[in-house]
Amino acid sequence: MPAVSKGDGMRGLAVFISDIRNCKSKEAEIKRINKELANIRSKFKGDKALDGYSKKKYVCKLLFIFLLGHDIDFGHMEAVNLLSSNRYTEKQIGYLFISVLVNSNSELIRLINNAIKNDLASRNPTFMGLALHCIANVGSREMAEAFAGEIPKILVAGDTMDSVKQSAALCLLRLYRTSPDLVPMGDWTSRVVHLLNDQHLGVVTAATSLITTLAQKNPEEFKTSVSLAVSRLSRIVTSASTDLQDYTYYFVPAPWLSVKLLRLLQCYPPPDPAVRGRLTECLETILNKAQEPPKSKKVQHSNAKNAVLFEAISLIIHHDSEPNLLVRACNQLGQFLQHRETNLRYLALESMCTLASSEFSHEAVKTHIETVINALKTERDVSVRQRAVDLLYAMCDRSNAQQIVAEMLNYLETADYSIREEIVLKVAILAEKYAVDYTWYVDTILNLIRIAGDYVSEEVWYRVIQIVINRDDVQGYAAKTVFEALQAPACHENLVKVGGYILGEFGNLIAGDPRSSPLIQFNLLHSKFHLCSVPTRALLLSTYIKFVNLFPEIKTTIQDVLRSDSQLKNADVELQQRAVEYLRLSTIASTDILATVLEEMPPFPERESSILAKLKKKKGPGTVTDLEEIKKERSSDMNGSAEPASVNASAVSTPSPSADLLGLGAAPLTNSAPPPSSSGSLLVDVFSDSASAVAPLAPGSDDNFARFVCKNNGVLFENQLLQIGLKSEFRQNLGRMFIFYGNKTSTQFLTFTPTVICSDDLQSNILKCSSMCLFSFGFCGLCCTKLQ
């Protein structure tokens, strides 16, 4: 920056600022400002032309007044005139005023753009830097239209100085974020990638930020950046701190650049084997350095070191292809779980949530279950406790479900009110998902209602009723357990709802016991009636009429209750109408008619889980991706759970009762699609050299095939009627593929038969499963494949 001359001190500005600060009241300040505005206005309108120094001083005063919160309606033209000055300080103040005060719709924009163009064409690095900073600060669509085509040329020009390249890259990044449609992709894209090899690390840092953003929407244009990014990252992580002195931060070489390069690599799948080997070495080096004793005790050193480490772990998780790295990353994060720094504990828990969804690292994550449970009990920070709950939910499988659910229930009694509803939803999902014995499921949900009844949403108690109705083996136990729970002096209204519904359907299963005779059941429920809200009372009235059908011996008692004035003359129309109609029905209907009208509820049809949908809505996108959720829910759990049970195709009318809560019928929400494939037979090429025997792809499915080169799960095809999803698992030479067919219509598929067509060479190596597994409203075609 040019040296500031003695006359640039602007003593008049300093005096004005001092006067403002010395004002004793708001009125005195306004009076002083109005006096100064009148003086500046008279100077600008005077006959005598002002020199550059005076213009700069008065424009600075106007800028200061504006920053105090006062409106400025003049002086803009004088600021624009400063842009044509050849003095750095005057031009700088002009650009500063324009960046802060000039609106993008101003009539002066054309003059401003002309001045900026002149500075960009001047090849003076100082003036070019000021112009680029102004464009980035304003960042309007008008600026993008005027300069989006010019800035890339400056960026890749061979004679552009390093400082200007930095400013140009960041300026272009700003314009792309505000108006991506106005930044043209062209020949410059291939040249900007090579800036990753620039000797100036400042240029590399700015270019990496730009390329990362551009690659997210145009991955094909910048795929060559992967090898260059790996090469640059390798040079950084293997260098000593003394090699990059200007960019070493507390003994950590170029930490910001390292983080940016690692984020850039997360825009792409794992690279080819040659580059992957070098990248693996870089990641191993980062993990090794994390184990080394710190070179400084200052917090800045550990912050920089851990920033690179966590970004490297994010890349390892993103690739999800190196079991050794995933396990090492998990072990490293496990060490942070007991670190004294709260932020590190939080980040470790958050990263391990994602690691838990990988089949390679799930077992390694489970080894830290006791540490996570201890954090849930002792952690003082509520956000860390919430991440601990998330991790327990993510690491849960059939082998540890009962332990994790029990710990969540224990924590729920003292949990912060802000996260209780979320914990309730997760407990409900886990209890059903991993319920081997559904009596345990019923006990868990009733205990959940007892502990946190106010946070048990309708979706939860609806679901326990659906489970009980759909499973004959648990109905008697549920009726007995609910009856016992209702005997407590004070029980939550949600428990009364569950009890009323279950006893109304299955109270006859426990009526043989004198301790739970029909009259005792009725009196127990009716003792809660006056304490309940109107919707619960309406449900209990329905239970009473069900009792009339189940227990004719207490019909008179129930009719007396329905006939009472408190029911027939109830102020609530709904309760009054039910009482009148139920009383009339019980009086005039024959036994056969009552049995028909009040017969047991049929099994509930399976639909998308309302509990899981509510949890995803509450959490929002993030934490565990929807794709990983579908992966874990649609397949048998790889860590301790059994293989999916085969169900006969004739069982279409009675699907698995657990399917709904787990969202098995939900359409999977996949990550944003990778670039379209250039060949429709891309997936075929992965498995076979010959694609001739494979049926042609359905229109619109080409784009979905590219993701299966580096991902094992995703949507294969989708239209308005059907969605076809694929999940595959591979271990050495063995592979297994699950194909999911999702019915997107409101009607049921009755004669649905999947057919696998493949080449003759592959046909002999495929064992097709003859069974059909019913998942919610879709079908699962399963084939077990042995890859030679």
N, C-alpha and C positions, 0 to 999 in steps of 0.2 A: 504494500500500500504506500502511495506517495506520502512523503513527510508533510505534516501540517505546518504551514507557516505561522509566524507569530501573530499575524493579523487575523487568523482564522479562529481565535479564541472566542469571538462574539461576546464582548463584555456586556453589551446591551441586553443580550438574552440572559446572561447570568444575573444581572440586576433585576430583570423582570421576574425570573423564577424566585429569587430571594424575596422580592416584594410579596409574591403570592404566598409563600410559605410563612411570612410574618403576619399575614392577615389574621385578625382576632376573631372574625365571624364570617359566615357565609356571605352576608351582605357586603362586607368590605372586600371580599374576594371578587364578587361579581362587579362591584364598582370599579375595581382596579382593572379587571379584564375588559370591561366596556370602554374604559379610557384608552387602553392599549389598542383595542380593535379600531376605535375611531382614529387613532394616530396612524395605524398601519393602512387603513383605508385611504386616508388623506395622502399618505406617501405614494400609494399605488396610483392614485388619480391625479397626482400633481403633474405640473408641466415638466419638471426637471426629471430627466431620465435617471433611474437608479442604477448604480453599478452592481456587479454580480455579488459582491460581499453584502450589500444592503438587502438585495432580494433574498439572499440565503438567510440572513438574520431574521427578516420579517416572516419568511415562510416557516422557519423553525419556531417562531413564536406562535404562529397559527396552528402548527402541529401540536405544540404543547397545550394550547388552549383546547384543542379538540380532544386530546387525551384526558383532560380534566372533566370531559363530559359536556362541553358546550358545542353548539352547532356552528359550523363554519360555512358561509355561503359565498365567499370570495377568495381570491388569491390562487385559484387553480391555474389560471393562465400564466401567472408569474412563475409557478412551480414548473409548468411545462417549458417555459423559456429557459429555465435553469438546465434543462436536459441538453441544450445546444452548447453549453459552456465547455471549454476545454480544461477547466480546472476540476480536479477530482472531487474536492469537497463540495463544490456547488452542484455538480452533477449528482453526487451521492444524496444530497438533501432533496433535490428534485425528484429522484426516484423513490426516496423514502416517503415523501408527501403523497406521491401518486399511488404508491402501494397501499397506503392507509386510507386516504380520503376519496380518491377518484372512483366513481361507480362505473361498472362495466357498460352501462347504458349512456354514459356521458358523451356529450357532443365533442369532447376533446380527445376521444379515443383514437381517432384517425391521426391527429397530430402526434399523440403519444406513440402510436405504432410506427410512424415515420421516423421519430427520433430513435426508437429502439432498433429499427432496421439499420439506421445509419451507424449506430454503435456496434451492432453485430458485424457490419461490413468493414468496420474500421481496422480490424485485426489487432486493435490495442487490447491486450488481455485484461487490463483493469476495467476499461469501458465495457468490454464484452461481458465480464463478470457481473457488473452492475445491471446490465440489460437483462441477462438471464435470470438474475435474482428477482428482478421486477416481474418478469413473465411468470415465474413460479409463485411469487407471493400473490399476484392477482389471480392467476389460474383460471380465468373465465373462459367461456366457450369462444368468445371473440378472440381472445389471445391464442387459443388453440387453432382457430381457423387461420389466423395470420401467420403463425410461426411453427406449426407442427411439421411442416415440410422443410423448414430451414434448419431447425435445430439438429436433426439427425446428420445433416451434411457437416455441420460444425463438429459434431461428436466424432465422426470417423475420418475427418480430414487429417492428413499426415502432418501438416504444419501447425495444428492446434496445440497450444500449450497444455500441460497437464492440469493446471488449475482450472482452465476453461473447460476441459473435457469433464472434469468432475461436476462443474456447475451445469454443463449441458446435459449430462446423464440424469442428474437429479431434477432438472427443469423438465426434461422429456417425461420423466416418471410422473411428475405432478400433473402434466397435461393429459397423460394417458389415464390417470386415475379419475380425472374430472370429465374428460371427453374421449373415451377410448375409440369411438367411431371416427374421430378426426385425425388420429395418428396413423398414417399409412404404413403398412408393412411393405418393404421393398428390398432393394439390393443391400441397403445399409444393415439389415438384420444379421446377415452372415458376417459382416465386418465388425459389428459391435460385439459379437461373441468373442472375437479374438482379443478384445480389450482385457479379457481374463488373463492373458499372458503379458499384460503391460508391466513394465518394470516398476512403475509408480503404484504403490499399494493403495493410495488414495483413489486413483482412477479405477483400480480393480474393485474396490469397495463400492464405489458409486455405480459402476457397471453391473456388479452382481445384484444390487437392489433393483436396477432397471430390468435386467434379464429375468429375474425371478418373477416379477409381476407380469411381464410379457409372456413368459412361458406358461403361466397358468391358463391363459386363454388361447395361446398359439404354440402348443408344445412341439409340433413338427418343425416349426421355423427355427427353434433354438435347441433341438436335440443334440446338436454337436457340442453344446456347452457342457455336457456331462463329463466327457473325457478331460476337457480343459479344467473344469472345476475340481475334478479328482486330482489332476496333476498339481494344481495350485495348492490344494489342501494338503497334499502329501509334502510339498516343500515347506509348508508352514509348520505342520505338526512334528516334522522331523528336524527342524532347525533349532538351534540353541537360541536362548533369549537375546544373546548378544548379536546374532545375525540380523535381526530386524529391530535395531535399537529405536528407530523413530516410531515404530508401530508396536513396541512391546509395552504392555501395561502390567506393571507389578509382576515381572518375570513370566508373564504369559504372552507368547508371541501372537500378535494380531488377533485378539479374541473376537472383535466385532466382525472382521472379515471371515474368520473361521465359522462363526454362527451363520452368516449370510450364505456362505458356500454350502453348508450342510442343509440349509433351508431350500436352496436351489435344487439340490439333489433329491429332495423330497417331492419335487414336481414330476419325477420320472420313475419308472420301474427299475429294478436292479439292472445295471449295465451288463454288457457282454463279459464273458469270463476273464479276458485280459484286464480290462478296467476294473472288474469286480474284485480281482485279487489285490490290486493296489488299494482300492477303497477299503477292503477288509483290513489290510495292514494299517491304514490310517485310523480306522475305528478301534482296532486293537491297541494302537499306540495311545490314543486318547484315554481308553479304559485303563491302560497301564499307568499313565501319568496320574490318573486320579488316585491310584494306590500309593504313589510316592509321597514322602513327607513334604509338607508345605515349605516353599522356599521363603515365605514371608508370613508373619503372624497377622498382618493387616487384613481387614475384611475385604479390601478391594481385590487382593490376590485370590482369595477363595471364591469371591463372586465371579471373577473373570474365568477362573478355572472351571467352576461348576456350570457356568453358562454354556461353555463349549461342550462339557460332558453331557448335559441334559439334551442339547440339540443333537449330539451324536446318538444318544439313546433313542430320540424321536426318529432318527433316520433308520436305525436298526429295526425299530418297531414297524416303520412304514414298509420296509423291504420284506420283513417277516420271512426271510429265506435262509438265514444262517442260525441254526440251533445253538451253536456254541456262543455266538455273540449275544443271542437273546438271553441265554442262561447267565452269562457274565453280567449283562446289563441288569438282570433281575437281582443278582447277588450284590451288585454295587448299590442299587437302590435300597436293598435291604439294610445296608449299613447306614443309610441316611435316615431310616425309620426311627432310630434312637438318637439322632443328632440333636445337639442342644439348640440349633437354629430352627425356629419354627417354619420359616419359609422353605428350608430344605426338606423338612418332614412333609410339608404339604405337597411339594413338587414330586417327592418320591412316591407318595400315595397315589397321586394323580397319574403318574407314568405307569405305575404297576397295575392300575385299573385297565389300561390298554394292553399291557403285557399279558394279563390274565386271559385275554381272549385268543391268544395264540396257542396252538396245540403244542408248540415246541417248549414254551416257557410256563405253561399253566401249572405243571407240577412244581416247578421251582418257586413260583409265586405262593403256592399253598404251604410251602415250608415256613413261611413267615406269618402264619395265621395267628399264633400266640402273641407275637409282637403287635399285630394290628388290633387284636382284641384288647390288649393292654392299653394301646393308644386310645381306643374307644372309651375306656374307663377312666383314664388319668389325664388325657389331653385337656388343657385349659382353653385352647382356641376352638370355638365352635366350627369354624370352617375346616380345620384339620379333622375334627371328629366326623364331620359330614363326608370328607374324602375317605375316612376309614370305613364308614358305612358303605360307601360306593365300592370300595375294594373288597370288602367281605361279600357283597352281592356279586361282584364279578368273579371271585375265586370259588364261589360255591358250586359244588357238584354233589352227586349222590353220596359220595363217601363222607362229606362233612356237613351236609345240609342241616341235620338236626342240631349239631353244635352251633353253627352260625345262626340259625333261627333262634335258638335259645338265648344266645348272647345278645342278639338284636332286641329280643323281648325284654331282657333284663335292662338293657340300656334305655329302652323306650320309657321306662318308668321315671327316669330322671333326664330324659333328652330335652333339648331346647325346643320350645314350642314351634319355632320356625321350620324344623325339619321332621317333626313328628309325622305329619301326613305322608311324607315321602318314605319314611321308614315303614309305616303301616303298609303302603302299597308294595314295597319290596318284600316284606315278610309274607304278605299274602301270595305274591307271585312265587317266591321260593318254596313256600309250604306246599303249594299245589304241584309245582314243576317237579319236585324231587320227592313227592309223597309215595313211599312204597306201601305203607299202611295208611289207609285213609282215615282210620280212627285218630291217628296222630294229626292229620290235617284238620279234622274237626276240633280236636282239643286246642290246636294252635290258634285257629281263627277265633274260637270262643275266648281264649285267653287274651287274644289281641283286642277283642271288643271290651273285655273287662279292664285292661290296662289303659287303653287309649280310645275309648268309645267315641269321644267327640271327634276324633280324627279318622274314624272308619267311615269312608264314603259309602254311598249306596252301592257302588260297583262291587265293593268287597263282600257285603252281606248278600247281595244278589247272587254272587258267584258261589258262595258256600251252599246256598239253597239249590242252585243248579247242580252242583256236584252231588249233593245228597240225593236229589231226585233221580239223577242219571245213574246212580250206583246202588243196586239193591243190597249189597253186602254191608253198607254203612248206615242204612236208614234206621235200623233199630238202635244202634249205638248212638246215633245222633239224637234221636228222640229222648233216650235216657239221659244223655249228657246235658242236653238243653233243659230238660225238666229239673235236673239237679241244680243247674246254674241259676234257674229262675227262683229257686228257694232262698236265695240270698236276700237279706232285708232291703238292700239297695242294689239294683242292677241297672245298667245303662239301657236307654230306650232301644238302641240297635239290637241288644240281646232280646228284648221283648219282641221285636219284629221277627227275628230269626226263630225264637221260640214259638211264637204264634203261628208262623207259616209251617214249621216242621211238625209241631204237634197237631195242627189241623190236617196234615197229610198222613202222618205216621203215628199219631198218638195211640192208635189201636194196637201197635206193636208192643207197647209197654203197659197196656191197660190191665193185663192179667195180674200184675203185681199189686197187692192191696195198697202199697205205699204210693202208687201212681194210678189209682183208679180213675175212671172218667170224671167223676164229680170232683176229685181232688185236682185233676188237671184243669178243669174249668175254673174252679175257685182260685187256683193259683194265677191263672192268666187274668181273671177278672179283678183280682186284687191290685193289678198294675194298671187297670184301665183308666182310672181317674187321674193318674200321674202322667199320662202320655199325651202327645200332641194329636191333632185331628187326623193326620194320615195314618198314624199307628192305631188309633182307635178304629178307623175304618177297616184296617187289616184284621184287627181282633174281632170285629163283627163278622167278617168273612170266616174267621176261624170258628166262631160260635155256630154258624150255619153248617160248617163242615162237621162239627161235633154232632149235630142233629142227625146227620147221615151215619156217622161212625158209631155213635152211642145213643140209640133210641131211648135208653133208660133215663137219660137226663134231658130229654126233649122238653119236658114241662118246665124245668128250671131255666132253660135257655129262653123259652118263650116268655116267661115272666120278665126276664131281663130285657128282652126286645120290646115287650109291651109297656115297660115303664115309661113315665112321662119324660124322664131324662133322655130317652132315646126317641120316642115318637114325636116329642115336641122340642127336639134339640135345635138350638139356634143355627147350627151348621147344616146347610141343605144336604150335603153329601151324607153325613151321618144319619140324618132324619130319613132320607130316601132309602138308604141301606136297611135301616131298622124296619121300615114299613114293608119293603119288598121281601126281606128275609123272613119276617113274621108271617106274611101272607103265604110265602112259599112253603114254610114248615107246616102251615095249617091245612092247606087245601091239596097239596101234592101227595100222591101216593108214594109208597116206599120205593117202587120201581122208578118212578119219575125222579125222586130225590137222589137215588143211586146213580141215575144217568146224569143229572144236572151237576151233582156234586162229586163225581167220580174223581179218582186220584189223578193228579196232574201227569200228563205224558212227559217223556223225556224232552228236555230242552234241545232245540237245534243249535248246533255250534256256530258261532259267529266270531268275528275278530274280538280279541280280548279288550274289553273296555278298561280293565285295570292297567294293562300294559300300555294301552294308548294314552291313558291319563298320566302314567309315569313319564312317558316320552314327552308329552306336552308340557309337563311340569319342569322336566330337566332341560328341555330344548335340545337342539342338535349339539353334539359334542360328546364328552366323556366317552362312553362306549358307543361306537358307531352302530347305526341301525343294521348294517350288513353283518357285523359280528354278532349282534343280537339274534338275527335270523339264523346265522350259522350255528349258534349254540342251542337255539330252541328247536330247530327243525331236525337236527341230527341227534343221534344218541350221544350222550356225553362221553368224550374220549377218555375221561379220567375217573373211572370208577363206576360208570353207569352201564346198564345192559344195552344190548342192541335193540333197535326198534322192534316191537312185536308185530308180527304179520297178522293182518286182519282179513278175513274172507271178504271178497268183493260184495257179497250179499249183505254185509253189515253196514251198508250205506246209510240206513236210517238211524243207526245208533252209534255215532262216532265216539271216539275216546273222550270222556268228560273233561280231561285235562287239557285238551287241545285248545279250547277257547281262551282260557286265561293266559296261555303262553303265546297267543297271537299267531298260531301256526297258519291261520288262514289269511294273515295280513300280507299285503303286497310288500315285498322287501323294498326298502328305500336304499338304493345304492349310491355310492359316491359318484361324483361328477364323472362322466364318461371320458375315457382317454381319446386320443385322436382317432378318427375313422380309419379303418383298415383299408389298405389299397387292394386287398384280395379277399373275396368272399369266402374262400376256402381256408382262411387262416387257422381256424380251430382244427380243421381236418389235417392240415399239414403238421400239426403238433403230434398227432397220433399215428398218422399213416403217410406213406409216400404217395399213395394213390387216392385221389379224390373223386374218381370217375363213378364209383358205385354209390356215392352219397347223394341223397336227394338235394335239389337246388334249394338255396336259402329262401326263406320267406322275405318279401319286400320289407325293407326297413330294419332287418335284423343284422345287417352287415356291421353296423357300428358297434353292436354289442359283443362281437366275437373277439375284438382286439384285447379286451380286458382279461380274457382267460389265458393269455400268454404268461402273465405274471400274477394272476389272482386265481384262487381256487373256487371262488363263489361269485354269484352275480345273476342278473336277469339275462336269459338267453334270447327270449322273444316276448313281445307283449303287444296286444291289440285291445279292442274294446271288449272282447269276449273272454280272452284267455291270457294268462301270464305263465310263461315257462321259465323256471329258475333252475340253476345248476349248482351243485356242491360236489366237490371232489376232494379226496384225501389220498395222499401218496406216501408210501414208506418203502424206500429202496425200489425193488422191482414190482411191488404190489400197489395196486390202485383200486379205488372204489368210487363210483359216481352215483349221486342221487339226483334224480330229475323230479322237480316239483311242478305240478300243474295246478294253477290257481284259477278257480271259476270267478270271474269278475261280474257275472250277471246275478240277478236276483232269483233265478230259477236253478233247479238242481240238474246236474248232468247225470243221466240214467244209464246210457250205454256208451261209456267212455273207455276206450282201449288204446293205450300207447303202443307204438311199434318202433323198434330200433332197427334202422337200416344202416348197414356198414359194408365195407369191402369184404371180399372173400377171405383175404389174409387175416383180417381182424376178427372175422366171425368165429373162427376156430378158437380164439383166445378169450372169448367173452362168455361168461356164465350169467345168463339172464335170470333174474329172480322171477318166479312164477306168481308170487303173491303180490297183492296190491295193498298198500297202507293208506288208510284214510286219515287225512289231516284236515280238520275243520271242514271248509267247503271245497277243498282241493284234493287232488289225488297225488300219490307219490309213486312214480315208477322207479324201481330200484334195480340196478344191475351191478354185479360184482365183477370187476375186470382185472385180469392178470396181464400186466404188460411185460412182454419178453424183452 
